[in-house]
Amino acid sequence: CLPANQERFAHGKLVTVQFHPCAQVVLTAGHDRSVSLFQVRNCSPNPKIQSIYLESFPIYKARFSVDGEQVIATGTHHSMFFVYDMMAGRIIPIPKVRGVEERFLRNFELSPDGSFMLLTGTSGYLHLLSTKSKELISTMKVNGRCTASAFTPDSSKIYSYSKEGEVFIWDVRSRKCLHRFEDEGSLEGKCIAVSKNNQYVACGSSSGVVNLYTTDVCLKETRPKPAKAIMNLVTAATCVTFNPTTEILAVASRDADEAVKLV
């Protein structure tokens, strides 16, 4: 396979590579302030569909909306974010979300049903927005600082992982904390993922250990035992993700070259 972005290599660090949810398209975005879309082919070079440039806005994270009609992008040092409407071909700045007092907005998650956008704030605050209106619905708070969050596949719950190694489980409808548990041996939480069939939760920490739990144990016990502890990474685990059939878990660290393992 040729490089996906052969037709336009980035002029800075890439932070996002994502496939479109329903088209043969791949998105790349990064510190060169651009978002690029490429058509995916099996043999010949992947033609560039388009690139958009965001002035003075190095991108921290970019994601397709669940319906695939928008790209949402946050910056490295901004309290605003951008929405690119692919159907209309226009860039929509979201300069300020009323009720969200944050100096920087970087990390976010989109719910699988497309209804919600969860912004990770500072000091443990989590801001739940409507994806459609980009308006604040509610704010939740974990003890300490939140480093990562994940929606369950049915979008009814949120798992939030704190820097102190605790996982908080929220009910999306009531915005109440249903339960919380300690991730075994975690000195600092880094990343979290819930499998597509809602069977497993994976927690990656600064030591490189990824603990795999069954969700029923997570909802009952305050100090659950992992079904498996994955020790293959020697630097901090910064990304965990399940494949759609929950047969493979990818664990990765951005702190070392080629530190990607498939379990």
matplotlib code that plots the C-alpha trace (Angstrom):
import matplotlib.pyplot as plt

x = [0.0, 1.1, 1.1, -2.5, -1.6, 0.9, -0.8, -0.2, 2.2, 1.8, 4.4, 4.3, 3.4, 0.2, -2.1, -5.2, -5.7, -9.3, -11.4, -14.8, -17.7, -19.4, -17.2, -13.9, -12.2, -9.4, -8.8, -5.4, -4.9, -2.0, 0.3, 0.6, -3.0, -4.6, -7.2, -6.9, -9.3, -8.1, -10.0, -8.9, -8.0, -6.4, -3.7, -3.1, -2.3, -5.1, -6.2, -6.6, -10.2, -9.5, -7.5, -8.7, -6.4, -7.2, -5.2, -3.1, -4.7, -2.3, -4.7, -4.8, -7.5, -9.9, -12.8, -15.6, -19.1, -21.0, -23.1, -19.9, -21.1, -18.8, -15.2, -14.7, -11.3, -9.8, -6.5, -3.4, -3.8, -7.3, -10.7, -12.5, -12.9, -13.9, -16.6, -16.1, -19.4, -18.5, -22.0, -22.0, -18.2, -17.9, -15.8, -17.8, -15.9, -17.3, -15.7, -17.3, -19.6, -21.8, -21.3, -17.8, -15.1, -11.9, -8.7, -8.0, -10.3, -8.3, -9.6, -13.1, -15.2, -18.3, -21.1, -21.7, -25.3, -24.2, -26.1, -23.3, -19.9, -17.9, -15.2, -12.5, -11.8, -9.2, -9.5, -11.6, -14.5, -16.3, -18.6, -21.4, -22.6, -25.3, -23.6, -26.3, -26.4, -22.9, -24.6, -23.8, -26.2, -24.4, -21.0, -19.7, -16.6, -14.2, -11.8, -8.4, -7.8, -9.5, -7.1, -9.4, -13.1, -15.1, -18.8, -20.4, -21.6, -25.3, -24.2, -26.0, -22.8, -19.4, -16.2, -13.8, -10.3, -8.5, -4.8, -4.9, -5.9, -9.6, -12.4, -15.7, -18.9, -21.5, -25.1, -25.6, -29.3, -29.1, -25.4, -24.9, -21.9, -23.2, -20.0, -16.2, -13.3, -9.5, -7.5, -5.2, -1.6, -2.1, 0.1, -1.3, -4.3, -3.6, -6.2, -9.4, -11.7, -14.9, -15.4, -18.1, -20.1, -19.8, -18.0, -14.7, -13.0, -9.3, -7.3, -3.8, -1.5, 1.8, 3.8, 2.8, 0.5, -3.0, -5.5, -8.5, -11.6, -15.1, -17.8, -19.9, -17.0, -16.4, -20.0, -19.9, -16.5, -14.4, -11.1, -11.8, -9.2, -8.3, -9.2, -5.8, -2.9, -1.0, 2.6, 4.0, 4.6, 7.7, 6.6, 3.3, 0.2, -1.3, -3.8, -6.1, -8.8, -10.9, -11.7, -15.4, -15.8, -14.1, -11.5, -8.5, -7.3, -4.7, -2.4, 0.1, 2.6, 3.5, 6.7, 8.5, 8.8, 6.7, 5.3, 2.0, 0.9, -2.2, -3.6]
y = [0.0, 3.5, 6.2, 7.3, 11.0, 10.6, 13.4, 15.9, 15.1, 17.2, 19.9, 19.1, 16.4, 14.4, 14.0, 12.5, 9.8, 8.5, 6.6, 8.1, 6.2, 5.4, 6.4, 5.3, 8.4, 9.0, 12.2, 13.5, 16.6, 18.0, 20.8, 22.3, 23.8, 21.7, 19.0, 16.9, 14.3, 11.5, 9.0, 5.4, 3.1, -0.4, 0.0, 3.5, 6.7, 7.9, 11.2, 14.2, 15.3, 18.6, 20.4, 23.1, 25.5, 26.9, 30.1, 30.2, 26.9, 24.0, 21.0, 18.9, 16.5, 16.1, 13.7, 12.9, 13.3, 10.0, 10.8, 11.7, 15.1, 17.2, 17.3, 18.7, 20.0, 21.4, 23.3, 22.9, 26.3, 27.6, 27.7, 27.7, 24.9, 24.5, 22.6, 21.9, 21.2, 19.0, 19.1, 23.0, 23.2, 25.9, 26.3, 27.2, 28.6, 27.9, 30.8, 30.3, 27.7, 29.5, 28.1, 26.5, 28.6, 26.9, 28.4, 25.5, 22.9, 20.0, 16.5, 15.5, 12.4, 11.9, 9.6, 6.6, 7.7, 11.1, 13.0, 14.2, 15.8, 15.5, 18.1, 17.4, 20.5, 21.3, 20.5, 17.4, 19.1, 17.3, 19.3, 17.5, 19.3, 18.7, 17.7, 19.4, 22.8, 22.7, 24.1, 23.0, 20.4, 19.8, 19.7, 16.8, 16.6, 13.9, 13.9, 15.2, 15.7, 13.8, 12.4, 10.3, 9.4, 6.9, 6.4, 3.0, 1.7, 2.5, 6.1, 5.6, 5.8, 7.5, 6.0, 8.8, 8.0, 10.3, 11.1, 9.6, 6.1, 6.2, 5.4, 7.2, 5.8, 8.4, 8.0, 10.3, 10.9, 11.9, 13.0, 11.3, 9.2, 5.5, 4.0, 4.4, 2.0, 2.0, 0.8, -1.8, -0.6, 2.6, 5.5, 7.8, 7.2, 7.9, 6.3, 4.2, 2.3, 0.3, -2.6, -2.3, -5.2, -3.5, -6.6, -5.1, -1.9, -1.3, 1.2, 2.3, 3.9, 5.8, 2.7, 1.1, -1.5, -1.9, -3.6, -5.3, -5.6, -7.1, -4.4, -6.2, -6.3, -2.6, -1.7, -3.6, -3.6, -0.7, -2.6, -5.0, -7.6, -7.3, -10.2, -9.6, -7.2, -6.5, -5.7, -5.4, -1.7, -0.3, 3.4, 5.1, 3.6, 6.6, 4.8, 1.8, 0.8, -2.4, -3.6, -3.7, -7.4, -7.2, -9.9, -7.6, -4.8, -2.4, -0.8, 1.9, 4.4, 7.7, 7.8, 5.2, 4.4, 1.4, 0.8, -0.7, -4.1, -6.1, -8.4]
z = [0.0, -0.8, 2.0, 2.5, 2.2, -0.7, -2.6, 0.3, 3.1, 6.2, 7.0, 10.7, 13.2, 12.3, 15.3, 13.7, 11.1, 10.8, 8.3, 7.3, 8.9, 5.6, 2.6, 1.2, 2.6, 5.1, 7.1, 8.3, 10.5, 12.5, 13.7, 10.2, 10.8, 8.0, 7.7, 4.5, 3.0, 0.7, -1.3, -0.4, -3.2, -3.1, -5.7, -7.3, -5.2, -3.0, -4.7, -2.4, -2.2, -0.4, 2.3, 4.6, 6.4, 9.9, 10.4, 13.6, 14.7, 15.2, 15.5, 18.7, 17.6, 14.7, 14.2, 11.7, 13.2, 13.5, 10.4, 8.5, 7.4, 9.6, 10.9, 14.4, 15.2, 18.5, 18.8, 20.9, 22.8, 22.1, 24.0, 20.7, 18.1, 14.5, 12.6, 8.9, 7.2, 4.3, 2.7, 2.6, 2.2, 4.9, 8.1, 11.2, 14.2, 17.6, 19.5, 22.9, 24.5, 27.0, 30.5, 29.7, 31.3, 30.1, 28.9, 26.6, 25.0, 23.5, 24.1, 23.3, 22.5, 20.4, 21.5, 19.2, 18.6, 17.4, 20.1, 22.4, 22.4, 25.7, 26.2, 28.7, 30.8, 33.4, 37.2, 36.5, 34.7, 31.9, 29.7, 27.9, 24.7, 22.2, 18.9, 16.9, 18.6, 20.2, 23.4, 26.9, 28.4, 31.7, 33.5, 35.6, 37.7, 38.7, 41.7, 40.5, 36.8, 33.9, 31.3, 29.1, 28.6, 26.6, 25.8, 26.0, 22.6, 23.4, 24.5, 27.9, 30.1, 30.1, 31.6, 32.8, 33.8, 36.2, 36.4, 39.9, 38.4, 39.3, 36.8, 37.2, 35.5, 34.6, 33.6, 30.5, 31.1, 34.7, 34.7, 38.0, 39.0, 39.1, 40.4, 40.6, 40.8, 41.1, 38.2, 39.7, 40.0, 38.1, 39.0, 36.4, 34.0, 30.3, 28.0, 28.2, 25.7, 25.9, 23.5, 20.8, 22.4, 25.9, 27.3, 28.2, 29.4, 28.8, 30.9, 29.9, 32.4, 32.5, 33.3, 30.0, 31.6, 30.1, 32.3, 30.7, 32.8, 32.2, 32.4, 34.9, 37.4, 36.8, 37.7, 41.0, 42.6, 43.8, 43.4, 40.5, 39.4, 35.7, 33.4, 31.9, 32.4, 29.2, 29.9, 26.4, 26.3, 28.1, 27.8, 28.7, 27.1, 25.2, 23.0, 23.5, 21.0, 20.3, 16.8, 15.8, 16.6, 20.0, 19.0, 18.9, 21.3, 19.9, 22.5, 21.6, 23.0, 21.3, 23.4, 21.3, 17.6, 16.4, 19.9, 18.7, 19.8, 18.8, 21.5]

ax = plt.figure().add_subplot(projection="3d")
ax.plot(x, y, z, "-o")
ax.set_aspect("equal")
plt.show()
